[in-house]
Amino acid sequence: MPASAGNALLDHYRRTARRLPWRAPPGERRADTYRVWLSEVMLQQTTVATVTPRFLRFLERWPTVEALAVAADEDVLHEWAGLGYYARARNLIACARAVAAAGGFPDNEAGLRALPGIGDYTAAAIAAIAFGRDSVAIDTNVERVVARLEAVSDKAAIRAAAAALVPTGQAGDFAQAMMDLGATICRPKKPNCGACPISGHCKAYALGTPESFPVMAVKKARPVRYGTAHWIERGGAVWLVRRPAKGLLGGMPALPGSDWGDAPDTVPALAEVRHGFTHFELRLAVVAGGAAQGDGWWQPIATLHDAGLPTLYRRAVDAVLATRNSLAA
């Protein structure tokens, strides 16, 4: 992409940039590193619309990385409930403590990549946006924009092309301009090429087939696993436990139950929910009864949604209560 196209994209960004609470306005002082880092972690696999109110809640409760570093694990996990991909929350805690212990964030990609939960993209994004480094931040939106600009799908070719596009000294604004372009105009389906400030330089647009780039690998069908959760009720309260610290939903509140395996339980269920994880689909049956064992607590049914349950167990609770209400009607 020639320099004129890069300038056109930056001009478009200055006029139309999304106003997001973790951003500094285009062309102004760089955004606060803590805000950039927190937003980038939250935005992994999660939409801007979902993240924005949760980001503001986090910031109100823990306004600095030092404040987050001394927070109790349970409090952070509780606040994260519903955002999904809970390993991010555990890495968030570990990273905050590492940064606080070091006296601040590293100002370069290599140092940032050494922190818990920070991969190549996040390190590049923080380095570019917060520190003004000439780093190449490639998320799925940027990857799609570059693939279409150059009419390529090979990841190495996309990375090389993206690196050639970054204007010296403006990597932060340019990265966010590309992200906005991919999120609002160069969408996966039905891209609005007529509104694109750089469509005249886009090879996929010239071919008339922008949606065909990048070529996506065929997704494999996810295997199905089964689990059983116990609805143990006493005096208007339900017994909850905390899942093991390591593994899926680590450290999160949950209904007690079995390990997840390859065969369903034959016990009649109060309700069943299906939940998609990255590598498999879980079918969780909720059955009545069982012993209130282990390190847990009685949560009043009226406040179950205040317990910080992850999405899987909130859906399980909702399914049981919906079944109960329908039988009572």
C-alpha positions in Angstrom: 0.0 0.0 0.0 1.6 3.3 -1.0 2.2 6.1 1.5 -0.8 8.1 0.1 -3.1 5.2 1.1 -1.7 5.0 4.6 -2.2 8.7 5.0 -5.8 8.3 3.7 -6.4 5.6 6.3 -5.0 7.7 9.1 -7.0 10.7 8.0 -10.2 8.6 8.0 -9.3 7.3 11.5 -8.9 10.9 12.9 -12.3 11.7 11.6 -14.2 8.5 12.5 -12.3 6.8 15.4 -14.5 4.9 17.8 -14.5 6.6 21.2 -13.5 3.9 23.6 -12.6 4.3 27.2 -9.2 2.7 26.8 -8.1 4.9 24.0 -6.5 8.3 23.7 -8.0 10.5 20.9 -6.1 10.1 17.6 -2.9 12.2 17.4 -2.9 13.1 21.1 -0.8 11.8 23.9 -0.4 8.0 24.2 -3.0 6.0 26.1 -2.4 4.8 29.7 -0.5 1.5 29.5 -2.7 -0.1 32.2 -5.9 0.7 30.2 -4.4 -0.5 27.0 -3.3 -3.8 28.5 -6.5 -4.4 30.4 -8.6 -3.7 27.3 -6.5 -5.9 25.1 -6.8 -8.9 27.5 -10.6 -8.4 27.8 -11.1 -8.0 24.1 -9.6 -11.4 23.3 -12.5 -13.4 21.8 -15.0 -10.9 23.2 -16.8 -8.0 21.5 -16.3 -4.3 22.2 -19.9 -4.0 23.1 -19.6 -6.6 25.8 -16.2 -5.4 27.1 -16.9 -1.7 27.4 -19.2 -1.7 30.5 -17.1 -4.5 32.1 -13.9 -2.5 31.5 -15.4 0.5 33.2 -16.4 -1.6 36.2 -12.9 -3.1 36.5 -11.4 0.4 36.3 -13.7 1.8 38.9 -12.8 -1.0 41.3 -9.1 -1.3 40.4 -7.9 2.0 38.8 -4.3 1.0 38.6 -2.2 -2.1 38.0 -1.0 -1.8 41.6 -4.5 -1.9 42.9 -5.3 -5.0 40.8 -2.1 -6.6 41.9 -3.2 -6.7 45.6 -6.8 -7.8 44.8 -8.0 -11.2 46.0 -8.1 -13.8 43.3 -11.7 -14.6 44.2 -12.7 -10.9 43.7 -11.2 -10.6 40.3 -12.7 -13.9 39.1 -16.1 -12.8 40.4 -15.8 -9.6 38.5 -14.7 -11.5 35.4 -17.8 -13.8 35.5 -19.6 -13.8 32.2 -16.7 -12.7 30.0 -15.6 -16.3 29.3 -12.1 -17.7 28.6 -11.3 -17.6 32.3 -7.6 -18.4 31.9 -7.4 -14.8 30.9 -8.6 -13.7 34.3 -6.0 -15.9 36.0 -3.3 -14.5 33.7 -4.5 -11.0 34.4 -3.9 -11.5 38.1 -0.5 -13.0 37.6 0.5 -10.3 35.1 -0.6 -7.4 37.4 1.5 -8.8 40.2 4.5 -9.2 38.0 4.2 -5.7 36.7 3.7 -4.2 40.1 6.7 -6.1 41.5 8.8 -4.8 38.6 7.7 -1.2 39.1 5.9 -0.9 35.8 5.2 -2.4 32.3 8.2 -3.1 30.0 8.2 -0.6 27.1 9.1 -3.1 24.4 7.6 -6.2 22.7 10.2 -8.7 24.1 9.7 -7.5 27.7 5.9 -7.5 27.3 5.9 -11.0 25.8 7.6 -12.3 28.9 4.7 -11.4 31.1 1.9 -13.9 31.9 -0.9 -14.1 29.3 0.7 -11.7 26.8 1.3 -13.2 23.4 2.7 -11.7 20.2 -0.4 -9.7 19.2 -1.0 -8.2 22.7 2.7 -7.3 23.1 2.8 -5.6 19.8 -0.5 -3.7 20.4 0.7 -2.4 23.8 4.1 -1.5 22.5 2.6 0.4 19.6 -0.3 2.1 21.3 1.1 2.8 24.8 4.8 3.3 24.0 4.9 4.5 20.4 7.0 1.6 19.2 6.9 0.7 15.5 5.4 -2.6 16.2 3.1 -4.6 14.0 -0.1 -5.5 15.8 -2.1 -8.1 13.8 -5.5 -9.2 15.2 -8.2 -10.9 13.2 -9.5 -7.6 12.0 -6.1 -6.4 10.8 -5.4 -9.8 9.3 -8.6 -9.6 7.2 -7.9 -6.0 6.0 -4.3 -6.9 4.9 -5.4 -10.2 3.3 -7.9 -8.3 1.2 -5.6 -5.4 0.4 -3.0 -7.8 -1.0 -5.4 -10.6 -2.1 -3.4 -13.2 -0.1 -4.3 -15.7 2.6 -0.9 -17.0 3.7 -0.2 -15.8 7.2 3.5 -15.2 6.5 2.6 -13.1 3.5 0.0 -11.2 5.5 2.5 -10.5 8.3 5.1 -9.2 5.8 2.6 -7.0 4.1 1.3 -5.6 7.4 4.9 -4.8 8.5 5.4 -2.9 5.3 2.3 -0.8 5.9 3.2 0.6 9.3 4.2 4.2 9.1 7.2 5.2 11.2 6.3 6.9 14.4 2.5 6.3 13.9 2.2 2.6 14.6 -0.3 3.2 17.5 -2.8 5.2 15.6 -2.3 3.1 12.5 -3.0 -0.2 14.4 -6.2 1.3 15.8 -7.1 2.6 12.4 -6.8 -0.8 10.9 -8.7 -2.4 13.8 -11.6 0.1 13.3 -11.6 -0.5 9.6 -11.9 -4.2 10.0 -14.5 -3.9 12.7 -16.8 -1.4 11.0 -16.2 -1.4 7.3 -14.0 -4.4 6.1 -16.3 -6.8 7.9 -16.1 -10.6 7.4 -19.5 -10.6 5.7 -20.9 -7.9 3.4 -17.9 -5.4 3.7 -19.0 -1.8 3.0 -16.3 -1.2 0.4 -18.1 2.0 -0.8 -17.2 3.6 2.6 -13.6 2.3 2.7 -11.0 5.1 2.4 -8.5 2.7 0.8 -10.7 0.6 -1.5 -8.8 2.0 -4.5 -5.7 0.2 -3.3 -7.5 -3.1 -2.4 -6.7 -6.0 -4.7 -9.5 -8.1 -3.5 -12.0 -5.3 -4.2 -10.5 -4.9 -7.7 -11.1 -8.6 -8.2 -14.7 -8.2 -7.0 -14.3 -10.9 -4.4 -13.4 -9.2 -1.1 -15.3 -11.8 1.0 -13.1 -14.6 -0.4 -10.1 -13.3 1.5 -8.6 -14.6 3.7 -9.4 -18.2 2.8 -10.5 -19.8 6.0 -9.6 -23.3 7.0 -12.5 -25.7 7.4 -13.3 -26.1 11.1 -13.3 -29.6 12.5 -16.4 -30.7 14.4 -15.9 -30.4 18.1 -16.2 -33.6 20.1 -18.9 -33.8 22.7 -18.2 -34.4 26.4 -20.7 -34.9 29.2 -20.9 -33.8 32.8 -23.2 -33.9 35.8 -23.9 -31.0 38.2 -25.7 -31.5 41.5 -28.5 -29.2 42.6 -28.3 -29.5 46.4 -30.9 -27.3 48.0 -31.6 -26.5 51.6 -33.8 -23.7 53.1 -34.0 -21.7 50.0 -30.2 -21.9 49.3 -28.1 -24.0 46.9 -24.7 -25.5 47.7 -21.9 -24.0 45.6 -18.2 -24.9 45.4 -15.2 -23.4 43.8 -13.6 -25.3 40.9 -10.0 -26.4 41.1 -7.5 -23.5 40.4 -6.1 -25.2 37.4 -8.1 -26.3 34.3 -11.2 -24.9 32.7 -13.1 -22.4 34.7 -10.3 -22.6 37.3 -11.2 -21.0 40.6 -14.7 -20.1 39.5 -17.9 -20.7 41.6 -19.9 -23.7 40.3 -22.5 -26.3 41.1 -20.7 -29.4 42.5 -20.4 -32.3 40.1 -18.5 -34.9 38.3 -15.5 -34.7 36.0 -16.4 -34.2 32.3 -16.2 -37.4 30.3 -17.2 -39.2 27.1 -20.5 -40.8 28.4 -23.6 -39.2 29.7 -25.0 -39.9 33.2 -28.2 -42.0 33.3 -29.7 -40.2 36.3 -32.9 -38.2 35.4 -32.0 -34.6 35.1 -33.8 -31.4 36.2 -32.3 -29.7 33.2 -29.6 -30.0 30.6 -27.5 -27.2 29.0 -25.0 -27.2 26.1 -22.0 -25.0 26.2 -19.2 -24.6 23.7 -15.6 -24.5 24.8 -12.8 -24.0 22.4 -12.0 -27.6 21.7 -15.2 -29.4 22.7 -19.0 -29.1 23.4 -20.1 -29.9 26.9 -23.6 -31.3 27.7 -24.1 -30.7 31.4 -27.0 -32.5 33.1 -28.2 -30.9 36.4 -29.6 -33.6 38.8 -31.3 -33.1 42.1 -29.7 -34.1 45.4 -26.3 -35.1 46.7 -24.2 -34.4 49.7 -22.9 -30.9 50.5 -19.3 -31.8 50.6 -16.0 -30.0 50.2 -15.1 -26.3 50.5 -18.3 -24.6 49.6 -21.1 -22.4 50.8 -24.9 -22.1 50.7 -25.9 -19.4 48.3 -29.5 -18.1 48.5 -31.5 -18.9 45.4 -32.6 -15.3 45.2 -28.9 -14.1 44.9 -27.5 -16.9 42.7 -26.7 -14.4 40.0 -24.6 -12.4 42.4 -22.4 -15.4 43.1 -20.0 -14.7 40.2 -21.0 -17.9 38.4 -19.4 -18.4 34.9 -21.8 -18.5 31.9 -22.0 -22.4 31.9 -23.3 -22.5 35.5 -25.5 -19.4 35.2 -27.2 -21.1 32.3 -27.6 -24.3 34.3 -29.2 -22.3 37.2 -31.5 -20.5 34.7 -32.5 -23.8 33.2 -33.4 -25.4 36.6 -35.4 -22.3 37.7 -37.2 -22.1 34.4 -38.2 -25.8 34.7 -39.3 -25.2 38.2 -41.4 -22.2 37.2 -43.0 -24.0 34.3 -44.1 -26.8 36.6 -45.5 -24.4 39.1 -47.5 -22.5 36.5 
